[in-house]
């Protein structure tokens, strides 16, 4: 939940779609681009 908060705080209007949060996490934490499902 902290990572989600970090993502939302970086957006200009303090709101993001789930997909935007997902992309933000992949961009800022490369682990999530390599992690498998589950």
C-alpha positions in Angstrom: 0.0 0.0 0.0 2.9 2.3 0.6 4.0 2.0 -3.1 0.5 2.8 -4.2 0.6 5.9 -2.0 3.9 6.9 -3.5 2.6 6.6 -7.0 -0.6 8.6 -6.3 1.4 11.3 -4.6 3.5 11.9 -7.8 0.5 12.5 -10.0 -0.5 16.1 -10.6 -4.2 15.7 -9.5 -3.4 13.1 -6.8 -5.4 10.4 -8.6 -4.4 7.5 -10.8 -6.1 4.6 -12.5 -5.1 1.1 -11.5 -3.3 0.7 -14.8 -1.4 4.0 -14.2 -0.3 2.7 -10.8 0.8 -0.6 -12.3 2.9 1.2 -15.0 4.3 3.6 -12.4 5.4 0.6 -10.2 7.1 -1.1 -13.2 8.9 2.1 -14.1 10.2 2.9 -10.6 10.7 -0.6 -9.3 12.1 -2.8 -12.0 11.5 -5.9 -9.8 7.9 -5.8 -10.8 8.7 -6.1 -14.5 10.5 -9.3 -13.9 8.4 -10.8 -11.1 6.1 -13.6 -12.1 2.3 -13.8 -11.4 1.2 -15.1 -8.1 
